[in-house]
Amino acid sequence: MSMRTLPLVFINLGGEMLYILDQRLHARNTSEDKSDKGVWSDNDRQRVMNDIVGTMFSKAFMDELLKPQLLYSHRTMKVVLTRLAHVSIMKLNTVSMEKLYDLILMAFKYQVFQCPRPKDLLLISYNHIDSIREYVKDTPAVVNLVDETHRKIIEIYSSMTAGEFQLLRQTLLTFLQDTHIRVSIFLQNKIQNPNGRFALSTSGPVPHGMDVPGVIRIFDKKGREMRQSRFQSGGSYSRPTKDASFGLRGNRVIKLGMNMYSVNLGGESSKGPSVKNLEDASPNPMAKEELNLLARLMGTVEIENVSGSETGFQINLLAAVQEDDDEGASGGAEESFEVMNIQALKDENSSTQLAQIARLFVEQDKTPENVNSDKGDDLLSMMDDLESL
């Protein structure tokens, strides 16, 4: 497993999160009653971007992140990104953050799958960094933080061999495996199948320095080419026009890692990406059996949402998690749960590492309550516009 995977995962997932947040903030630039309540002005959006990017690329945090270390679990990465999203005036509930994480994870998985060669994973990251730099271009102090991090990444990864990049790619694929969440923008553009798996293309330019598939060359023992034979490669490939830039700035050539919600995949800018509803496509033939097995293992549980009462169950994955038994929290309604305690001791090490990273974030809890409070609540509803799983 590569010890240099974590920085790229964090930067790419953080960049995708900023794409979606920016798209949703621009989608709600007017309110339904034509008032200023809940409307995000350009200054508000810029403040959100400056706060998040400034924290994301802070020197202390990046110095820790760039140290050789194992890649964290999805749970740990989700908590770090949640903390990152909340350093500004925004508020995201648990459901909204779950949907947001699913979207950015599938977007990154698509980019990794489409990456022509392992080294081009850097180009995906550089596209994200270039886009992030553009978001904060009017704030020199934050731009300097982004540039400094970019220089460190170039210094660290430029000396890696092809084998090390291949190991990094395999680590990423292990991190992303068994993730098949259906996203509306991918389904609409025919790059994702109804079962959540991507439809990989067999066409396009080959990596720079590579030959187009379709030719077999035979050499003698002295290395001289004796003859050639051709075969049908099954795709339509072409040579790249030029090599990509791996510097601080330049033409990255590939489009992977750019803001696909507004540039690459098209679609109306006012409509954001969403996790696709399960009812919108043909059912998974294994879904019914999986649900039946779950019911047999856990027992049949009926959940009724009746006004004034709720029944359900909770699962505690950590022994330290305490149940909230506050009565009357929702109008005096009583809540009854069947609680299942499951020990997850193997995650204690990652929790300790997470606590160390989380302390590096600068929380802005001293923001006056009467400043933009309605805007924070409004973003909550904007993220809830993402369709349910």
VEXTORMAR-768303 format. One record per residue (C-alpha): residue number from 1; x, y, z; chain. Coordinates in steps of 0.1 Angstrom, whole numbers, plus 5000, padded with zeros to 4 digits. Example, Ala and Ser with C-alpha at 12.3 -4.5 7.8 and 13.67 -1.06 7.14 Angstrom:
2
<gulo 1, <5123, 4955, 5078>, 'A'>
<gulo 2, <5137, 4989, 5071>, 'A'>
This chain:
389
<gulo 1, <5000, 5000, 5000>, 'A'>
<gulo 2, <5013, 5034, 4990>, 'A'>
<gulo 3, <5022, 5059, 5018>, 'A'>
<gulo 4, <5017, 5089, 4996>, 'A'>
<gulo 5, <4980, 5084, 4987>, 'A'>
<gulo 6, <4963, 5105, 5014>, 'A'>
<gulo 7, <4972, 5140, 5002>, 'A'>
<gulo 8, <4959, 5133, 4967>, 'A'>
<gulo 9, <4927, 5118, 4980>, 'A'>
<gulo 10, <4921, 5148, 5003>, 'A'>
<gulo 11, <4928, 5174, 4977>, 'A'>
<gulo 12, <4907, 5157, 4950>, 'A'>
<gulo 13, <4877, 5151, 4973>, 'A'>
<gulo 14, <4880, 5186, 4987>, 'A'>
<gulo 15, <4881, 5200, 4952>, 'A'>
<gulo 16, <4850, 5181, 4942>, 'A'>
<gulo 17, <4832, 5192, 4974>, 'A'>
<gulo 18, <4840, 5229, 4965>, 'A'>
<gulo 19, <4826, 5223, 4930>, 'A'>
<gulo 20, <4792, 5212, 4943>, 'A'>
<gulo 21, <4790, 5238, 4971>, 'A'>
<gulo 22, <4798, 5265, 4946>, 'A'>
<gulo 23, <4772, 5252, 4921>, 'A'>
<gulo 24, <4745, 5251, 4948>, 'A'>
<gulo 25, <4753, 5285, 4961>, 'A'>
<gulo 26, <4750, 5300, 4926>, 'A'>
<gulo 27, <4717, 5281, 4921>, 'A'>
<gulo 28, <4701, 5300, 4950>, 'A'>
<gulo 29, <4710, 5335, 4941>, 'A'>
<gulo 30, <4674, 5347, 4944>, 'A'>
<gulo 31, <4647, 5339, 4969>, 'A'>
<gulo 32, <4611, 5328, 4960>, 'A'>
<gulo 33, <4596, 5359, 4977>, 'A'>
<gulo 34, <4621, 5382, 4960>, 'A'>
<gulo 35, <4635, 5393, 4993>, 'A'>
<gulo 36, <4671, 5393, 5005>, 'A'>
<gulo 37, <4664, 5366, 5031>, 'A'>
<gulo 38, <4684, 5334, 5024>, 'A'>
<gulo 39, <4700, 5349, 4993>, 'A'>
<gulo 40, <4737, 5342, 4989>, 'A'>
<gulo 41, <4755, 5373, 4975>, 'A'>
<gulo 42, <4788, 5372, 4957>, 'A'>
<gulo 43, <4805, 5384, 4989>, 'A'>
<gulo 44, <4789, 5355, 5008>, 'A'>
<gulo 45, <4800, 5329, 4983>, 'A'>
<gulo 46, <4835, 5344, 4983>, 'A'>
<gulo 47, <4837, 5343, 5020>, 'A'>
<gulo 48, <4827, 5306, 5020>, 'A'>
<gulo 49, <4854, 5298, 4995>, 'A'>
<gulo 50, <4880, 5318, 5013>, 'A'>
<gulo 51, <4872, 5302, 5046>, 'A'>
<gulo 52, <4872, 5266, 5033>, 'A'>
<gulo 53, <4902, 5269, 5010>, 'A'>
<gulo 54, <4922, 5288, 5036>, 'A'>
<gulo 55, <4916, 5261, 5061>, 'A'>
<gulo 56, <4921, 5233, 5036>, 'A'>
<gulo 57, <4956, 5246, 5026>, 'A'>
<gulo 58, <4967, 5259, 5059>, 'A'>
<gulo 59, <5004, 5253, 5064>, 'A'>
<gulo 60, <5001, 5234, 5097>, 'A'>
<gulo 61, <4975, 5211, 5083>, 'A'>
<gulo 62, <4993, 5204, 5050>, 'A'>
<gulo 63, <5026, 5197, 5068>, 'A'>
<gulo 64, <5009, 5169, 5087>, 'A'>
<gulo 65, <4990, 5157, 5056>, 'A'>
<gulo 66, <5020, 5154, 5034>, 'A'>
<gulo 67, <5039, 5132, 5058>, 'A'>
<gulo 68, <5041, 5095, 5046>, 'A'>
<gulo 69, <5012, 5077, 5062>, 'A'>
<gulo 70, <4985, 5051, 5054>, 'A'>
<gulo 71, <4953, 5061, 5037>, 'A'>
<gulo 72, <4924, 5067, 5061>, 'A'>
<gulo 73, <4890, 5049, 5061>, 'A'>
<gulo 74, <4859, 5064, 5045>, 'A'>
<gulo 75, <4845, 5072, 5079>, 'A'>
<gulo 76, <4876, 5092, 5089>, 'A'>
<gulo 77, <4878, 5110, 5056>, 'A'>
<gulo 78, <4841, 5119, 5058>, 'A'>
<gulo 79, <4846, 5134, 5093>, 'A'>
<gulo 80, <4875, 5154, 5081>, 'A'>
<gulo 81, <4856, 5168, 5051>, 'A'>
<gulo 82, <4826, 5176, 5074>, 'A'>
<gulo 83, <4848, 5196, 5097>, 'A'>
<gulo 84, <4862, 5213, 5067>, 'A'>
<gulo 85, <4828, 5223, 5053>, 'A'>
<gulo 86, <4817, 5237, 5087>, 'A'>
<gulo 87, <4846, 5261, 5091>, 'A'>
<gulo 88, <4826, 5287, 5073>, 'A'>
<gulo 89, <4791, 5301, 5078>, 'A'>
<gulo 90, <4775, 5269, 5064>, 'A'>
<gulo 91, <4756, 5243, 5082>, 'A'>
<gulo 92, <4751, 5208, 5068>, 'A'>
<gulo 93, <4731, 5181, 5085>, 'A'>
<gulo 94, <4741, 5145, 5086>, 'A'>
<gulo 95, <4719, 5134, 5057>, 'A'>
<gulo 96, <4731, 5162, 5035>, 'A'>
<gulo 97, <4768, 5154, 5042>, 'A'>
<gulo 98, <4762, 5118, 5034>, 'A'>
<gulo 99, <4748, 5127, 5000>, 'A'>
<gulo 100, <4776, 5152, 4994>, 'A'>
<gulo 101, <4803, 5126, 5003>, 'A'>
<gulo 102, <4787, 5100, 4979>, 'A'>
<gulo 103, <4787, 5125, 4951>, 'A'>
<gulo 104, <4823, 5136, 4954>, 'A'>
<gulo 105, <4835, 5100, 4960>, 'A'>
<gulo 106, <4818, 5088, 4928>, 'A'>
<gulo 107, <4832, 5117, 4908>, 'A'>
<gulo 108, <4867, 5110, 4920>, 'A'>
<gulo 109, <4862, 5073, 4912>, 'A'>
<gulo 110, <4852, 5081, 4877>, 'A'>
<gulo 111, <4884, 5102, 4873>, 'A'>
<gulo 112, <4906, 5075, 4886>, 'A'>
<gulo 113, <4890, 5049, 4863>, 'A'>
<gulo 114, <4894, 5072, 4832>, 'A'>
<gulo 115, <4930, 5082, 4841>, 'A'>
<gulo 116, <4952, 5071, 4811>, 'A'>
<gulo 117, <4983, 5062, 4831>, 'A'>
<gulo 118, <4991, 5062, 4868>, 'A'>
<gulo 119, <5013, 5093, 4867>, 'A'>
<gulo 120, <4983, 5113, 4853>, 'A'>
<gulo 121, <4967, 5110, 4887>, 'A'>
<gulo 122, <4989, 5141, 4894>, 'A'>
<gulo 123, <4972, 5159, 4865>, 'A'>
<gulo 124, <4938, 5152, 4880>, 'A'>
<gulo 125, <4950, 5167, 4913>, 'A'>
<gulo 126, <4965, 5197, 4895>, 'A'>
<gulo 127, <4933, 5204, 4877>, 'A'>
<gulo 128, <4915, 5205, 4911>, 'A'>
<gulo 129, <4942, 5228, 4925>, 'A'>
<gulo 130, <4940, 5251, 4895>, 'A'>
<gulo 131, <4902, 5254, 4899>, 'A'>
<gulo 132, <4905, 5260, 4936>, 'A'>
<gulo 133, <4931, 5287, 4930>, 'A'>
<gulo 134, <4906, 5304, 4906>, 'A'>
<gulo 135, <4879, 5304, 4933>, 'A'>
<gulo 136, <4902, 5325, 4956>, 'A'>
<gulo 137, <4921, 5345, 4930>, 'A'>
<gulo 138, <4910, 5378, 4946>, 'A'>
<gulo 139, <4925, 5369, 4980>, 'A'>
<gulo 140, <4963, 5369, 4977>, 'A'>
<gulo 141, <4969, 5354, 5011>, 'A'>
<gulo 142, <4948, 5323, 5003>, 'A'>
<gulo 143, <4963, 5320, 4968>, 'A'>
<gulo 144, <4998, 5319, 4984>, 'A'>
<gulo 145, <4987, 5290, 5006>, 'A'>
<gulo 146, <4975, 5271, 4976>, 'A'>
<gulo 147, <5007, 5278, 4956>, 'A'>
<gulo 148, <5029, 5267, 4985>, 'A'>
<gulo 149, <5010, 5234, 4988>, 'A'>
<gulo 150, <5012, 5229, 4951>, 'A'>
<gulo 151, <5050, 5234, 4952>, 'A'>
<gulo 152, <5054, 5209, 4980>, 'A'>
<gulo 153, <5033, 5183, 4960>, 'A'>
<gulo 154, <5055, 5188, 4929>, 'A'>
<gulo 155, <5086, 5184, 4950>, 'A'>
<gulo 156, <5073, 5152, 4967>, 'A'>
<gulo 157, <5057, 5134, 4937>, 'A'>
<gulo 158, <5080, 5144, 4909>, 'A'>
<gulo 159, <5107, 5120, 4920>, 'A'>
<gulo 160, <5084, 5090, 4922>, 'A'>
<gulo 161, <5090, 5061, 4898>, 'A'>
<gulo 162, <5064, 5045, 4875>, 'A'>
<gulo 163, <5062, 5016, 4899>, 'A'>
<gulo 164, <5054, 5039, 4928>, 'A'>
<gulo 165, <5027, 5056, 4908>, 'A'>
<gulo 166, <5012, 5022, 4900>, 'A'>
<gulo 167, <5012, 5012, 4936>, 'A'>
<gulo 168, <4995, 5046, 4944>, 'A'>
<gulo 169, <4968, 5038, 4918>, 'A'>
<gulo 170, <4962, 5003, 4932>, 'A'>
<gulo 171, <4958, 5019, 4967>, 'A'>
<gulo 172, <4932, 5043, 4953>, 'A'>
<gulo 173, <4913, 5015, 4936>, 'A'>
<gulo 174, <4913, 4995, 4968>, 'A'>
<gulo 175, <4899, 5026, 4986>, 'A'>
<gulo 176, <4872, 5031, 4960>, 'A'>
<gulo 177, <4862, 4995, 4954>, 'A'>
<gulo 178, <4826, 4983, 4961>, 'A'>
<gulo 179, <4814, 5019, 4957>, 'A'>
<gulo 180, <4786, 5018, 4931>, 'A'>
<gulo 181, <4764, 5048, 4940>, 'A'>
<gulo 182, <4743, 5060, 4911>, 'A'>
<gulo 183, <4746, 5097, 4903>, 'A'>
<gulo 184, <4720, 5114, 4880>, 'A'>
<gulo 185, <4746, 5134, 4860>, 'A'>
<gulo 186, <4765, 5102, 4852>, 'A'>
<gulo 187, <4734, 5083, 4843>, 'A'>
<gulo 188, <4721, 5111, 4820>, 'A'>
<gulo 189, <4754, 5112, 4801>, 'A'>
<gulo 190, <4756, 5074, 4797>, 'A'>
<gulo 191, <4788, 5071, 4816>, 'A'>
<gulo 192, <4773, 5050, 4844>, 'A'>
<gulo 193, <4751, 5019, 4841>, 'A'>
<gulo 194, <4719, 5015, 4861>, 'A'>
<gulo 195, <4738, 4991, 4885>, 'A'>
<gulo 196, <4762, 5019, 4894>, 'A'>
<gulo 197, <4792, 5007, 4875>, 'A'>
<gulo 198, <4810, 5030, 4850>, 'A'>
<gulo 199, <4810, 5024, 4813>, 'A'>
<gulo 200, <4846, 5028, 4803>, 'A'>
<gulo 201, <4854, 5042, 4769>, 'A'>
<gulo 202, <4876, 5023, 4744>, 'A'>
<gulo 203, <4884, 5055, 4724>, 'A'>
<gulo 204, <4904, 5087, 4727>, 'A'>
<gulo 205, <4940, 5097, 4729>, 'A'>
<gulo 206, <4966, 5074, 4743>, 'A'>
<gulo 207, <4991, 5087, 4769>, 'A'>
<gulo 208, <5019, 5108, 4757>, 'A'>
<gulo 209, <5049, 5087, 4745>, 'A'>
<gulo 210, <5027, 5057, 4739>, 'A'>
<gulo 211, <5018, 5040, 4705>, 'A'>
<gulo 212, <4983, 5036, 4693>, 'A'>
<gulo 213, <4972, 5000, 4699>, 'A'>
<gulo 214, <4969, 4978, 4668>, 'A'>
<gulo 215, <5005, 4970, 4658>, 'A'>
<gulo 216, <5027, 4940, 4667>, 'A'>
<gulo 217, <5064, 4944, 4661>, 'A'>
<gulo 218, <5088, 4915, 4660>, 'A'>
<gulo 219, <5125, 4921, 4667>, 'A'>
<gulo 220, <5156, 4899, 4663>, 'A'>
<gulo 221, <5181, 4891, 4691>, 'A'>
<gulo 222, <5201, 4922, 4683>, 'A'>
<gulo 223, <5170, 4945, 4688>, 'A'>
<gulo 224, <5164, 4952, 4651>, 'A'>
<gulo 225, <5128, 4953, 4639>, 'A'>
<gulo 226, <5121, 4924, 4615>, 'A'>
<gulo 227, <5085, 4928, 4606>, 'A'>
<gulo 228, <5051, 4941, 4617>, 'A'>
<gulo 229, <5016, 4928, 4618>, 'A'>
<gulo 230, <4984, 4947, 4625>, 'A'>
<gulo 231, <4952, 4937, 4643>, 'A'>
<gulo 232, <4919, 4953, 4652>, 'A'>
<gulo 233, <4922, 4969, 4687>, 'A'>
<gulo 234, <4885, 4972, 4692>, 'A'>
<gulo 235, <4886, 5010, 4698>, 'A'>
<gulo 236, <4892, 5043, 4681>, 'A'>
<gulo 237, <4925, 5056, 4695>, 'A'>
<gulo 238, <4946, 5086, 4686>, 'A'>
<gulo 239, <4979, 5101, 4695>, 'A'>
<gulo 240, <4980, 5130, 4719>, 'A'>
<gulo 241, <4987, 5164, 4704>, 'A'>
<gulo 242, <5012, 5174, 4731>, 'A'>
<gulo 243, <5024, 5165, 4766>, 'A'>
<gulo 244, <5008, 5179, 4797>, 'A'>
<gulo 245, <5024, 5203, 4821>, 'A'>
<gulo 246, <5033, 5190, 4855>, 'A'>
<gulo 247, <5044, 5224, 4867>, 'A'>
<gulo 248, <5028, 5250, 4890>, 'A'>
<gulo 249, <5008, 5263, 4861>, 'A'>
<gulo 250, <5003, 5252, 4825>, 'A'>
<gulo 251, <4981, 5231, 4802>, 'A'>
<gulo 252, <4971, 5199, 4818>, 'A'>
<gulo 253, <4957, 5185, 4785>, 'A'>
<gulo 254, <4933, 5161, 4802>, 'A'>
<gulo 255, <4900, 5174, 4814>, 'A'>
<gulo 256, <4897, 5150, 4843>, 'A'>
<gulo 257, <4895, 5169, 4876>, 'A'>
<gulo 258, <4879, 5200, 4862>, 'A'>
<gulo 259, <4844, 5211, 4872>, 'A'>
<gulo 260, <4823, 5187, 4853>, 'A'>
<gulo 261, <4790, 5201, 4866>, 'A'>
<gulo 262, <4795, 5234, 4847>, 'A'>
<gulo 263, <4820, 5225, 4819>, 'A'>
<gulo 264, <4824, 5189, 4808>, 'A'>
<gulo 265, <4792, 5170, 4812>, 'A'>
<gulo 266, <4768, 5198, 4803>, 'A'>
<gulo 267, <4734, 5202, 4818>, 'A'>
<gulo 268, <4716, 5232, 4832>, 'A'>
<gulo 269, <4737, 5252, 4856>, 'A'>
<gulo 270, <4707, 5257, 4879>, 'A'>
<gulo 271, <4702, 5220, 4885>, 'A'>
<gulo 272, <4728, 5204, 4907>, 'A'>
<gulo 273, <4740, 5168, 4907>, 'A'>
<gulo 274, <4721, 5143, 4927>, 'A'>
<gulo 275, <4723, 5108, 4940>, 'A'>
<gulo 276, <4698, 5089, 4919>, 'A'>
<gulo 277, <4666, 5076, 4935>, 'A'>
<gulo 278, <4664, 5038, 4936>, 'A'>
<gulo 279, <4629, 5039, 4921>, 'A'>
<gulo 280, <4640, 5058, 4890>, 'A'>
<gulo 281, <4656, 5028, 4873>, 'A'>
<gulo 282, <4653, 4990, 4869>, 'A'>
<gulo 283, <4657, 4973, 4903>, 'A'>
<gulo 284, <4688, 4954, 4912>, 'A'>
<gulo 285, <4679, 4917, 4910>, 'A'>
<gulo 286, <4700, 4910, 4942>, 'A'>
<gulo 287, <4685, 4938, 4962>, 'A'>
<gulo 288, <4654, 4919, 4973>, 'A'>
<gulo 289, <4675, 4889, 4985>, 'A'>
<gulo 290, <4699, 4912, 5003>, 'A'>
<gulo 291, <4670, 4929, 5021>, 'A'>
<gulo 292, <4655, 4895, 5030>, 'A'>
<gulo 293, <4688, 4884, 5045>, 'A'>
<gulo 294, <4691, 4916, 5065>, 'A'>
<gulo 295, <4656, 4911, 5078>, 'A'>
<gulo 296, <4664, 4875, 5089>, 'A'>
<gulo 297, <4696, 4886, 5106>, 'A'>
<gulo 298, <4682, 4916, 5124>, 'A'>
<gulo 299, <4646, 4907, 5128>, 'A'>
<gulo 300, <4617, 4924, 5110>, 'A'>
<gulo 301, <4615, 4961, 5120>, 'A'>
<gulo 302, <4585, 4982, 5110>, 'A'>
<gulo 303, <4591, 5020, 5109>, 'A'>
<gulo 304, <4561, 5042, 5110>, 'A'>
<gulo 305, <4563, 5079, 5107>, 'A'>
<gulo 306, <4532, 5091, 5124>, 'A'>
<gulo 307, <4527, 5126, 5135>, 'A'>
<gulo 308, <4538, 5129, 5171>, 'A'>
<gulo 309, <4556, 5095, 5174>, 'A'>
<gulo 310, <4585, 5077, 5157>, 'A'>
<gulo 311, <4597, 5041, 5161>, 'A'>
<gulo 312, <4629, 5026, 5147>, 'A'>
<gulo 313, <4663, 5013, 5158>, 'A'>
<gulo 314, <4698, 5026, 5161>, 'A'>
<gulo 315, <4732, 5009, 5157>, 'A'>
<gulo 316, <4761, 5020, 5178>, 'A'>
<gulo 317, <4795, 5012, 5161>, 'A'>
<gulo 318, <4816, 5027, 5189>, 'A'>
<gulo 319, <4812, 5019, 5226>, 'A'>
<gulo 320, <4818, 5056, 5235>, 'A'>
<gulo 321, <4788, 5068, 5216>, 'A'>
<gulo 322, <4761, 5078, 5242>, 'A'>
<gulo 323, <4724, 5076, 5235>, 'A'>
<gulo 324, <4705, 5109, 5236>, 'A'>
<gulo 325, <4676, 5103, 5258>, 'A'>
<gulo 326, <4663, 5138, 5261>, 'A'>
<gulo 327, <4626, 5137, 5265>, 'A'>
<gulo 328, <4604, 5164, 5250>, 'A'>
<gulo 329, <4630, 5174, 5223>, 'A'>
<gulo 330, <4604, 5173, 5196>, 'A'>
<gulo 331, <4572, 5186, 5212>, 'A'>
<gulo 332, <4572, 5161, 5241>, 'A'>
<gulo 333, <4571, 5131, 5218>, 'A'>
<gulo 334, <4586, 5099, 5231>, 'A'>
<gulo 335, <4612, 5080, 5211>, 'A'>
<gulo 336, <4618, 5043, 5215>, 'A'>
<gulo 337, <4647, 5025, 5199>, 'A'>
<gulo 338, <4661, 4990, 5198>, 'A'>
<gulo 339, <4698, 4996, 5203>, 'A'>
<gulo 340, <4724, 4972, 5189>, 'A'>
<gulo 341, <4760, 4977, 5202>, 'A'>
<gulo 342, <4788, 4966, 5179>, 'A'>
<gulo 343, <4824, 4970, 5190>, 'A'>
<gulo 344, <4847, 4985, 5164>, 'A'>
<gulo 345, <4880, 4984, 5181>, 'A'>
<gulo 346, <4901, 4983, 5149>, 'A'>
<gulo 347, <4891, 5019, 5142>, 'A'>
<gulo 348, <4906, 5034, 5174>, 'A'>
<gulo 349, <4939, 5041, 5157>, 'A'>
<gulo 350, <4923, 5060, 5129>, 'A'>
<gulo 351, <4901, 5079, 5154>, 'A'>
<gulo 352, <4933, 5090, 5172>, 'A'>
<gulo 353, <4948, 5102, 5140>, 'A'>
<gulo 354, <4916, 5119, 5131>, 'A'>
<gulo 355, <4915, 5138, 5164>, 'A'>
<gulo 356, <4950, 5151, 5157>, 'A'>
<gulo 357, <4941, 5163, 5122>, 'A'>
<gulo 358, <4907, 5178, 5133>, 'A'>
<gulo 359, <4925, 5199, 5159>, 'A'>
<gulo 360, <4944, 5217, 5131>, 'A'>
<gulo 361, <4912, 5231, 5117>, 'A'>
<gulo 362, <4903, 5266, 5127>, 'A'>
<gulo 363, <4867, 5267, 5139>, 'A'>
<gulo 364, <4849, 5300, 5135>, 'A'>
<gulo 365, <4825, 5295, 5164>, 'A'>
<gulo 366, <4826, 5332, 5173>, 'A'>
<gulo 367, <4806, 5343, 5143>, 'A'>
<gulo 368, <4778, 5366, 5155>, 'A'>
<gulo 369, <4745, 5347, 5154>, 'A'>
<gulo 370, <4727, 5375, 5137>, 'A'>
<gulo 371, <4751, 5376, 5107>, 'A'>
<gulo 372, <4741, 5354, 5078>, 'A'>
<gulo 373, <4723, 5329, 5101>, 'A'>
<gulo 374, <4695, 5326, 5076>, 'A'>
<gulo 375, <4720, 5318, 5049>, 'A'>
<gulo 376, <4734, 5289, 5068>, 'A'>
<gulo 377, <4700, 5275, 5072>, 'A'>
<gulo 378, <4693, 5281, 5036>, 'A'>
<gulo 379, <4723, 5260, 5025>, 'A'>
<gulo 380, <4709, 5232, 5046>, 'A'>
<gulo 381, <4678, 5232, 5025>, 'A'>
<gulo 382, <4699, 5235, 4993>, 'A'>
<gulo 383, <4718, 5204, 5001>, 'A'>
<gulo 384, <4685, 5186, 5009>, 'A'>
<gulo 385, <4675, 5193, 4973>, 'A'>
<gulo 386, <4699, 5164, 4964>, 'A'>
<gulo 387, <4676, 5135, 4959>, 'A'>
<gulo 388, <4674, 5108, 4985>, 'A'>
<gulo 389, <4693, 5075, 4982>, 'A'>
